[in-house]
Structures are given as C-alpha cells and as structure tokens.
Amino acid sequence: METIKWGMIGVGDVTEVKSGPAFYKTPHSILLAVTARTREKVEDYALRHGIPKVYQDVTTLLADPNIDIVYIATPPSTHKEYALQVIRAGKAVYVEKPMAMSYREAKEMYELAKQKGVALFVAFYRRALPYFFQVKQWIDEGKIGRLLTVSVRLIRPPYLSDLDPNTHTWRIKKEIGGEGYFVDMAPHTLDILDYIIGPIAEVRGYANNLAGNYKVSDSVCASWLHNNGVLGNGTWTFSSISEAEQDQIIITGTNGEIRFSTFDFSPIAWITPSGTQFFDFKKPQHIQQPLIESIVKELRGEGYCPSTGESALRTTAVIEKILPTV
C-alpha cells in the first residue's frame, strides 16, 4: 500500500487532538472517511479536519473499497460489535482501549482477526512514546540491576460531573464504559508494564465503591507476579482530594530504582548509588501519532506496531482477574 487510507467510527473528544489529526499528519497516511451517530457532529468534524467523505452509517463506510483500516473511537460497549464488522469486511482494525467490555469479547475479536488474516491494533499508544521507551531501554540494559518489584499508585479527585447523577458521563455507566475509571485508565499502566517488564502471569485484586458518588468501583488494589518473577502491586483511587493527587510507577532493582508516571509525564527519575538523575520528555501534541505511525509502517511492510490484539488481550485478561466479582 502506497498510502494508508483510514476510515473512522466516532467523533468524540479523543479524536479531536489525541488521535484524529495524526491520521492525516502521518506520512503516507490520510483520513479518508468518517461516520458517527449524529449527522451534524460528523459533518462538522469532517469540515474542520478536512475529511473528504462522510458516511451515514458504519455499513456504508465499510463498503468503501478504498478504505484500508478503520479506527473505532466509540465507547467500549460498542467495540466488539464494530470490530467484528470491520474484520468481516476484510479491513484492518485500530480500536480504542479498553479493547472490549470483557476478556470473552476481546478474545472473540482477536480470534476472528486471526482467522481472517486481518491486522488488529489497540490504542495502547504509550508503547510507542519515547518517554516509556527510555524506561524500557534502561531496564533491558540492566541499568538498575536485576528487577525485584514494581509499585503503582494513581490517586485522583472526582470530576464535578461525578457528584451529580444527572451529569454522570458514560465512563462511570457500567453498561457503556465497564467498571468506571479503573478500566478506562489502569489498562494503560498494566499494558505498559507488560511491555517494559514482561507479561503478568498471576494477579488478584479487590475493588469497592467507597465514596458513593456513582455505582461502579472508585477504589481498586491489586497484586501480581510477572512471568520473570518480578512482584507488583497497585492502588487506584478516583474519589480522593486534589491535594493528594499522585501518579507514580516505581520499578526497583538490585542496583537502583526508576520512577515515572503513566499520565502526568513527570520527569523520569533514575536512582543509583551514584545519585539521582532526572530526564524530561516532551509530551507529543497528538499523543497517538507515534503508534499510528508504527501502524502505517507495518501496513506498508516497513516496520511493526508494538500494540497488537495479542498484547491487548493479555491486558484485558489481567483487568478481568483484578475485578473478578464486578
């Protein structure tokens, strides 16, 4: 394929800056067509982003023979349905995270893509960002010795919209977004640890709704074992105070420690017996662009994308084991 031509389902917030512009700013890539439930919104989006084709529904978009790959940018409750439609149409798929509402749904997507010989990518875009690649490189080079443990802590205050049932967003409606902010945010952390340290072999967790602002879980803790023996633990809370906000991952080894964040892009701290060094990385304007560039290169036969259906399926399994009863 000389130029990769994208179709897009959904025009929500994630497509405005994080992903959408990257499809037409990436070399050898164009955003050819878009569809969404609300005609006025999709036409407005197409006009502002210079997208040449607007389709009234997904079926019509998939019938376009010029589209090579489809980006699914809708809430998780629709991921499986749309992904299976795209795969059956013989087109590659790039789906937002979480991959699906359950491991069963995600596996169905993965298995059909494998059966049909269709590429399936998932938007765990941190795998392609220099910030996280630097941590992985240090780990691979043994910069902190033999790895021992990893600890995760994410503390966030509630959004104003969380405090009134009339303003709750889809992210805390279980039938649309799953088990709240944990399944929206924690997969990014657990997936990047899969990439940096290695797959998680065993995991267990606990979840509860303690603040009572909404029905899904607002606090989660977990412990796990990577397949190379590294021990992990994590705490996620989405109903604390802004003064207690924290976003930190600490990887400890026999000769040092690396501290970094999942979302805040705080300077990476590399701690050794010689002292502490800090390394800062600029957050890309279109944060998904490096991963999208890798997808384009893979489809053109020039490289590979590090976030696949297979790797995302592992992260989906870990999330489901942490939340076994919800």
RODO-2510 file (C-alpha; in nm, 4 decimals, decimal comma):
residues 326
     n   res          X          Y          Z
     1     m     0,0000     0,0000     0,0000
     2     e     0,1492     0,3299    -0,1059
     3     t    -0,0826     0,5438     0,1086
     4     i    -0,2799     0,4030     0,4015
     5     k    -0,6397     0,5234     0,3836
     6     w    -0,8296     0,5380     0,7120
     7     g    -1,1972     0,5289     0,7963
     8     m    -1,3105     0,6401     1,1419
     9     i    -1,6135     0,5473     1,3526
    10     g    -1,6955     0,8105     1,6162
    11     v    -1,6018     1,1769     1,6578
    12     g    -1,5720     1,2087     2,0367
    13     d    -1,3198     1,4099     2,2359
    14     v    -1,0381     1,1585     2,1884
    15     t    -1,0443     1,2221     1,8119
    16     e    -1,0045     1,5994     1,8298
    17     v    -0,6369     1,6163     1,9298
    18     k    -0,5119     1,2842     2,0653
    19     s    -0,5769     1,0736     1,7553
    20     g    -0,7713     1,2275     1,4658
    21     p    -0,5136     1,4749     1,3292
    22     a    -0,2420     1,2085     1,3463
    23     f    -0,4094     1,0106     1,0697
    24     y    -0,3598     1,2916     0,8178
    25     k    -0,0328     1,4273     0,9607
    26     t     0,1474     1,0919     0,9459
    27     p     0,3485     1,0344     0,6253
    28     h     0,1811     0,8015     0,3721
    29     s    -0,1493     0,8244     0,5606
    30     i    -0,4819     1,0003     0,5039
    31     l    -0,8113     1,0115     0,6932
    32     l    -1,0455     0,9376     0,4069
    33     a    -1,3865     0,8897     0,5672
    34     v    -1,5759     0,9219     0,8929
    35     t    -1,9107     0,8237     1,0386
    36     a    -2,0900     0,8728     1,3708
    37     r    -2,4380     0,8505     1,5182
    38     t    -2,5111     1,2248     1,4936
    39     r    -2,5043     1,3551     1,1370
    40     e    -2,4483     1,7187     1,2369
    41     k    -2,1480     1,6324     1,4550
    42     v    -1,9811     1,4158     1,1934
    43     e    -2,0296     1,6752     0,9195
    44     d    -1,8868     1,9459     1,1434
    45     y    -1,5892     1,7259     1,2318
    46     a    -1,5230     1,6419     0,8671
    47     l    -1,5354     2,0095     0,7695
    48     r    -1,2934     2,1169     1,0445
    49     h    -1,0463     1,8338     0,9793
    50     g    -1,0685     1,8292     0,6011
    51     i    -1,2056     1,4752     0,5695
    52     p    -1,3346     1,4209     0,2153
    53     k    -1,6031     1,1573     0,2833
    54     v    -1,8861     1,1431     0,5368
    55     y    -2,0939     0,8265     0,5594
    56     q    -2,4360     0,7892     0,7183
    57     d    -2,3552     0,4621     0,8929
    58     v    -2,0869     0,2009     0,9554
    59     t    -2,2161    -0,0379     0,6898
    60     t    -2,1814     0,2241     0,4178
    61     l    -1,8328     0,3224     0,5352
    62     l    -1,7188    -0,0400     0,5294
    63     a    -1,8470    -0,0794     0,1749
    64     d    -1,5919     0,1774     0,0533
    65     p    -1,3230    -0,0301    -0,1231
    66     n    -1,0662     0,2482    -0,0850
    67     i    -1,0521     0,2234     0,2962
    68     d    -0,7646     0,0062     0,4239
    69     i    -0,8093     0,0333     0,8003
    70     v    -1,0818     0,1548     1,0378
    71     y    -1,0307     0,3361     1,3675
    72     i    -1,3014     0,2616     1,6260
    73     a    -1,3294     0,5632     1,8573
    74     t    -1,6567     0,4811     2,0314
    75     p    -1,7311     0,3790     2,3942
    76     p    -1,6226     0,0262     2,4991
    77     s    -1,9737    -0,1218     2,4819
    78     t    -1,9600    -0,0985     2,1000
    79     h    -1,6005    -0,2095     2,0407
    80     k    -1,6708    -0,5764     1,9791
    81     e    -1,9691    -0,5145     1,7511
    82     y    -1,7849    -0,2664     1,5307
    83     a    -1,4559    -0,4574     1,5313
    84     l    -1,6230    -0,7763     1,4114
    85     q    -1,7978    -0,5817     1,1343
    86     v    -1,4682    -0,4288     1,0212
    87     i    -1,2850    -0,7615     1,0306
    88     r    -1,5607    -0,9354     0,8317
    89     a    -1,5273    -0,6572     0,5743
    90     g    -1,1623    -0,7578     0,5359
    91     k    -1,0194    -0,4318     0,6681
    92     a    -0,7566    -0,3823     0,9371
    93     v    -0,8764    -0,2514     1,2745
    94     y    -0,7428     0,0050     1,5207
    95     v    -0,9649     0,0079     1,8290
    96     e    -0,9613     0,2349     2,1313
    97     k    -0,8836     0,0949     2,4734
    98     p    -1,0090    -0,0857     2,6688
    99     m    -1,0142    -0,3419     2,3902
   100     a    -1,3635    -0,4626     2,4844
   101     m    -1,6051    -0,4962     2,7753
   102     s    -1,4701    -0,8372     2,8752
   103     y    -1,1974    -1,0909     2,8025
   104     r    -1,4536    -1,3055     2,6223
   105     e    -1,5408    -1,0201     2,3850
   106     a    -1,1754    -0,9292     2,3297
   107     k    -1,0839    -1,2900     2,2534
   108     e    -1,3664    -1,3124     2,0003
   109     m    -1,2244    -1,0066     1,8242
   110     y    -0,8722    -1,1472     1,8338
   111     e    -0,9711    -1,4929     1,7116
   112     l    -1,1764    -1,3622     1,4179
   113     a    -0,8955    -1,1283     1,3101
   114     k    -0,6528    -1,4194     1,3240
   115     q    -0,8911    -1,6436     1,1294
   116     k    -0,9498    -1,3794     0,8603
   117     g    -0,5843    -1,2752     0,8397
   118     v    -0,6729    -0,9162     0,9322
   119     a    -0,4427    -0,6934     1,1383
   120     l    -0,5835    -0,5854     1,4759
   121     f    -0,4237    -0,2995     1,6700
   122     v    -0,5301    -0,1477     2,0041
   123     a    -0,4700     0,2107     2,1218
   124     f    -0,2160     0,1385     2,3942
   125     y    -0,0112     0,4165     2,2427
   126     r     0,2337     0,4509     2,5313
   127     r     0,4245     0,1581     2,3815
   128     a     0,5408     0,3916     2,1036
   129     l     0,6255     0,7008     2,3102
   130     p     0,9946     0,7907     2,3732
   131     y     0,9169     0,8571     2,7420
   132     f     0,8278     0,4924     2,8070
   133     f     1,0731     0,3509     2,5556
   134     q     1,3538     0,5147     2,7554
   135     v     1,2439     0,3286     3,0698
   136     k     1,2255     0,0026     2,8761
   137     q     1,5726     0,0584     2,7308
   138     w     1,7245     0,1130     3,0754
   139     i     1,5512    -0,1979     3,2076
   140     d     1,6699    -0,4069     2,9112
   141     e     2,0248    -0,2766     2,9580
   142     g     2,0235    -0,3681     3,3276
   143     k     2,0715    -0,0092     3,4445
   144     i     1,9150    -0,0864     3,7852
   145     g     2,0396    -0,4422     3,8102
   146     r     1,8104    -0,7401     3,8470
   147     l     1,4458    -0,6356     3,8766
   148     l     1,2728    -0,7013     4,2079
   149     t     0,9421    -0,5154     4,2361
   150     v     0,7126    -0,2655     4,0689
   151     s     0,4663    -0,0437     4,2528
   152     v     0,1837     0,1646     4,1036
   153     r    -0,0116     0,4439     4,2706
   154     l    -0,2755     0,6564     4,0982
   155     i    -0,4813     0,8937     4,3131
   156     r    -0,7346     1,1266     4,1518
   157     p    -1,0164     1,3504     4,2825
   158     p    -1,3681     1,3079     4,1443
   159     y    -1,4789     1,5187     3,8494
   160     l    -1,7603     1,7657     3,9184
   161     s    -1,9764     1,5577     3,6861
   162     d    -1,9257     1,2576     3,9172
   163     l    -2,1060     1,4306     4,2027
   164     d    -2,4461     1,4592     4,0362
   165     p    -2,6243     1,1564     3,8831
   166     n    -2,7720     1,3870     3,6204
   167     t    -2,4246     1,4706     3,4856
   168     h    -2,2602     1,1286     3,5026
   169     t    -2,0619     1,0517     3,1856
   170     w    -2,0508     0,7193     3,0031
   171     r    -1,7190     0,6329     3,1708
   172     i    -1,8985     0,5615     3,5002
   173     k    -2,2014     0,3930     3,3465
   174     k    -2,1277     0,0224     3,3701
   175     e    -2,3366    -0,0781     3,0705
   176     i    -2,1364     0,1571     2,8443
   177     g    -1,7888     0,2001     2,9923
   178     g    -1,7473    -0,1005     3,2190
   179     e    -1,6221    -0,0708     3,5761
   180     g    -1,5563     0,3023     3,5768
   181     y    -1,2309     0,4949     3,5691
   182     f    -1,0263     0,1891     3,6603
   183     v    -1,0994     0,0153     3,3304
   184     d    -1,0532     0,3460     3,1486
   185     m    -0,7122     0,4324     3,2990
   186     a    -0,5494     0,1309     3,4653
   187     p    -0,5159    -0,0673     3,1381
   188     h    -0,2644     0,1939     3,0161
   189     t    -0,0450     0,1281     3,3209
   190     l    -0,0764    -0,2503     3,3201
   191     d    -0,0156    -0,2649     2,9453
   192     i     0,2996    -0,0526     2,9614
   193     l     0,4300    -0,2757     3,2427
   194     d     0,3644    -0,5766     3,0182
   195     y     0,5785    -0,4000     2,7561
   196     i     0,8579    -0,2822     2,9874
   197     i     0,8889    -0,5711     3,2342
   198     g     0,7090    -0,8601     3,0658
   199     p     0,3668    -1,0265     3,0730
   200     i     0,1859    -1,0714     3,4023
   201     a     0,1492    -1,4394     3,4913
   202     e    -0,0685    -1,4214     3,8035
   203     v    -0,2853    -1,1460     3,9506
   204     r    -0,5556    -1,0874     4,2065
   205     g    -0,7341    -0,7775     4,3197
   206     y    -1,0102    -0,6110     4,5146
   207     a    -1,2490    -0,3325     4,4147
   208     n    -1,5075    -0,1308     4,6006
   209     n    -1,7240     0,1786     4,5805
   210     l    -1,6391     0,3676     4,8974
   211     a    -1,7236     0,7332     4,8300
   212     g    -2,0661     0,6557     4,6836
   213     n    -2,0555     0,9158     4,4064
   214     y    -2,1643     0,6592     4,1482
   215     k    -2,2395     0,2868     4,1235
   216     v    -1,9146     0,1441     3,9825
   217     s    -1,5895     0,0950     4,1760
   218     d    -1,3941     0,4044     4,2790
   219     s    -1,1087     0,2248     4,4584
   220     v    -0,9071    -0,0765     4,3445
   221     c    -0,5976    -0,2543     4,4693
   222     a    -0,4100    -0,5458     4,3144
   223     s    -0,1009    -0,7610     4,3452
   224     w     0,0615    -0,9587     4,0664
   225     l     0,3552    -1,1683     3,9510
   226     h     0,5284    -1,1115     3,6179
   227     n     0,6395    -1,4190     3,4290
   228     n     1,0047    -1,3344     3,5048
   229     g     0,9393    -1,3344     3,8795
   230     v     0,9077    -0,9570     3,9368
   231     l     0,6481    -0,8790     4,2047
   232     g     0,3941    -0,5998     4,1539
   233     n     0,1310    -0,4112     4,3470
   234     g    -0,1020    -0,1236     4,2651
   235     t    -0,3556     0,1142     4,4170
   236     w    -0,6050     0,3206     4,2179
   237     t    -0,8439     0,5692     4,3804
   238     f    -1,0716     0,8121     4,1958
   239     s    -1,2542     0,9829     4,4848
   240     s    -0,9821     1,1484     4,6935
   241     i    -0,8835     1,5177     4,7117
   242     s    -0,6801     1,7173     4,4599
   243     e    -0,4106     1,7836     4,7218
   244     a    -0,3453     1,4082     4,7383
   245     e    -0,3200     1,3561     4,3611
   246     q    -0,0446     1,1166     4,2613
   247     d     0,0630     0,9292     3,9511
   248     q     0,3713     0,7166     4,0023
   249     i     0,5268     0,3905     3,8943
   250     i     0,8356     0,2713     4,0837
   251     i     1,0475    -0,0117     3,9447
   252     t     1,3053    -0,1312     4,1976
   253     g     1,6117    -0,3389     4,1152
   254     t     1,9198    -0,4713     4,2934
   255     n     2,1214    -0,1670     4,1850
   256     g     1,8733     0,1169     4,1750
   257     e     1,5260     0,2403     4,1012
   258     i     1,3331     0,4088     3,8194
   259     r     1,0364     0,6344     3,8948
   260     f     0,7994     0,7658     3,6304
   261     s     0,4280     0,8233     3,5656
   262     t     0,1556     0,6878     3,3412
   263     f    -0,0385     1,0068     3,2661
   264     d     0,1466     1,3093     3,4048
   265     f     0,4736     1,2634     3,2116
   266     s     0,6702     1,3792     3,5154
   267     p     1,0494     1,3697     3,4675
   268     i     1,1841     1,0153     3,4872
   269     a     1,3997     0,9641     3,7950
   270     w     1,6904     0,7192     3,7630
   271     i     1,8240     0,6436     4,1118
   272     t     2,1562     0,4610     4,1610
   273     p     2,4298     0,4538     4,4285
   274     s     2,5907     0,7438     4,2367
   275     g     2,2854     0,9663     4,2872
   276     t     1,9628     1,0615     4,1128
   277     q     1,9326     1,1821     3,7550
   278     f     1,6180     1,3290     3,6014
   279     f     1,5176     1,3016     3,2362
   280     d     1,2379     1,5065     3,0838
   281     f     1,0461     1,4240     2,7659
   282     k     0,8055     1,6493     2,5813
   283     k     0,4525     1,5128     2,5540
   284     p     0,3520     1,4919     2,1848
   285     q     0,0735     1,7217     2,0701
   286     h    -0,1084     1,4261     1,9127
   287     i    -0,0244     1,1592     2,1659
   288     q    -0,1323     0,8663     1,9489
   289     q     0,0727     0,9737     1,6488
   290     p     0,3866     0,7637     1,7188
   291     l     0,1729     0,4478     1,7454
   292     i    -0,0278     0,5425     1,4375
   293     e     0,2983     0,5944     1,2501
   294     s     0,4021     0,2413     1,3515
   295     i     0,0718     0,1017     1,2224
   296     v     0,1188     0,2762     0,8883
   297     k     0,4722     0,1397     0,8626
   298     e     0,3538    -0,2135     0,9387
   299     l     0,0779    -0,1983     0,6790
   300     r     0,3317    -0,0686     0,4279
   301     g     0,5720    -0,3511     0,5154
   302     e     0,8314    -0,1154     0,6651
   303     g     0,8099    -0,1943     1,0380
   304     y     0,5805    -0,3203     1,3092
   305     c     0,3306    -0,1878     1,5636
   306     p     0,4082    -0,2794     1,9281
   307     s     0,0409    -0,2779     2,0369
   308     t    -0,1475    -0,5691     1,8876
   309     g    -0,4625    -0,7641     1,9581
   310     e    -0,2467    -1,0291     2,1214
   311     s    -0,0742    -0,7924     2,3652
   312     a    -0,4019    -0,6118     2,4408
   313     l    -0,5722    -0,9446     2,5080
   314     r    -0,3195    -1,0086     2,7854
   315     t    -0,4007    -0,6724     2,9454
   316     t    -0,7739    -0,7422     2,9168
   317     a    -0,7235    -1,0727     3,0980
   318     v    -0,5323    -0,9006     3,3799
   319     i    -0,8066    -0,6385     3,4268
   320     e    -1,0734    -0,9087     3,4434
   321     k    -0,8797    -1,1036     3,7065
   322     i    -0,8420    -0,7911     3,9200
   323     l    -1,2193    -0,7344     3,9037
   324     p    -1,3458    -1,0937     3,9330
   325     t    -1,6786    -1,0179     4,1019
   326     v    -1,7886    -0,6885     3,9443
***
